[in-house]
């Protein structure tokens, strides 16, 4: 569950990333994080087929459902809280999915520069 102090990369209160499928390290729907989240699941992304295949090739299969972990499996167009380092790795490989800045936790900025996130933003006016 997000706290009032959780802020997005724009300095505003963080917005929900996805409730269908329910995302977030704690499955609250938001990309909140804490000391027990070593992967820093802070980047709200709208996944693409290219990214999902890339992630699977890197050992993180986000396509196959795992009901035992309350994980439905993702399909292109789903929004999901990604590890900041994995998003950056995908960006360097040319397959970074677009991001939702208003739902991306400010802690992502410790790994990914804001200007880089903005070049992949879905929600900039």
C-alpha positions in Angstrom: 0.0 0.0 0.0 1.4 3.4 -0.9 2.1 5.9 1.7 1.3 9.6 1.4 5.0 10.2 1.2 5.4 8.0 -1.9 6.2 10.4 -4.8 6.6 9.8 -8.5 9.5 11.0 -10.6 7.7 14.3 -11.1 7.6 15.0 -7.4 3.8 14.4 -7.2 1.9 11.7 -5.2 2.4 8.4 -7.0 -0.5 7.1 -9.1 -1.6 3.5 -9.5 0.2 1.6 -12.2 -2.2 -1.3 -12.7 -4.9 -3.2 -10.8 -5.6 -5.6 -13.8 -3.2 -7.3 -13.6 -2.4 -6.2 -10.0 1.2 -5.0 -9.9 3.7 -3.7 -7.5 6.2 -5.4 -5.3 3.4 -5.8 -2.7 0.7 -6.2 -5.3 -1.0 -2.9 -4.2 -1.3 -1.7 -7.8 1.4 0.9 -7.3 5.1 0.9 -7.9 6.0 1.5 -4.2 9.2 0.1 -2.8 10.9 -0.4 0.5 14.0 -2.0 2.1 12.6 -5.5 1.4 12.4 -4.9 -2.4 16.0 -5.6 -3.6 15.0 -5.2 -7.2 13.5 -1.8 -6.8 10.3 -2.4 -8.7 9.7 1.3 -9.3 9.2 1.8 -13.1 5.6 1.7 -14.3 5.8 0.4 -17.8 3.4 -0.6 -20.5 5.0 -3.8 -21.6 5.6 -4.7 -25.3 6.1 -8.0 -27.0 9.7 -7.1 -27.7 10.3 -6.3 -24.0 8.6 -9.5 -22.8 10.7 -11.6 -25.1 13.9 -9.7 -24.0 13.1 -10.2 -20.4 12.5 -13.9 -20.9 15.8 -14.2 -22.7 17.4 -12.6 -19.7 15.9 -15.2 -17.3 12.8 -13.3 -16.1 9.8 -14.9 -17.8 6.9 -12.4 -17.4 4.7 -14.2 -19.9 4.1 -17.5 -18.2 1.4 -17.4 -15.5 2.3 -18.5 -11.9 -0.9 -18.6 -9.9 1.1 -19.7 -6.8 2.7 -16.3 -6.8 -0.5 -14.5 -7.8 1.0 -13.8 -11.1 -1.3 -14.0 -14.2 1.4 -13.7 -16.9 1.7 -10.5 -18.9 0.7 -9.7 -22.5 1.6 -6.7 -24.6 -0.2 -3.6 -23.4 -0.3 -4.6 -19.7 1.2 -2.2 -17.2 3.7 -3.6 -14.7 6.1 -2.3 -12.1 9.5 -3.2 -13.5 12.9 -3.2 -11.7 14.6 0.0 -12.6 17.9 -1.7 -13.5 16.0 -4.1 -15.9 14.2 -1.3 -17.6 17.6 0.5 -18.1 19.2 -2.7 -19.4 16.3 -3.0 -21.9 16.6 0.6 -22.9 20.3 0.0 -23.7 19.3 -3.0 -25.8 16.7 -0.9 -27.7 13.6 -2.7 -26.3 12.6 -0.5 -23.4 8.8 -0.3 -23.0 7.1 3.0 -22.6 6.7 4.3 -19.0 4.0 6.1 -17.0 5.9 8.8 -15.2 3.0 9.6 -12.8 3.1 6.0 -11.6 6.9 5.6 -11.6 8.3 5.9 -8.1 10.9 8.6 -7.5 13.4 6.0 -6.3 13.8 4.9 -9.9 15.8 8.1 -10.4 18.6 6.5 -8.4 19.1 4.2 -11.4 17.5 5.9 -14.4 17.8 9.6 -15.2 14.6 11.5 -15.5 15.4 12.8 -19.0 15.8 9.2 -20.2 12.4 8.2 -18.7 10.8 11.2 -20.3 12.0 10.1 -23.8 9.9 6.9 -23.2 6.9 8.6 -21.4 3.3 7.8 -22.3 2.0 10.6 -20.0 3.8 13.8 -20.9 1.6 16.6 -22.3 
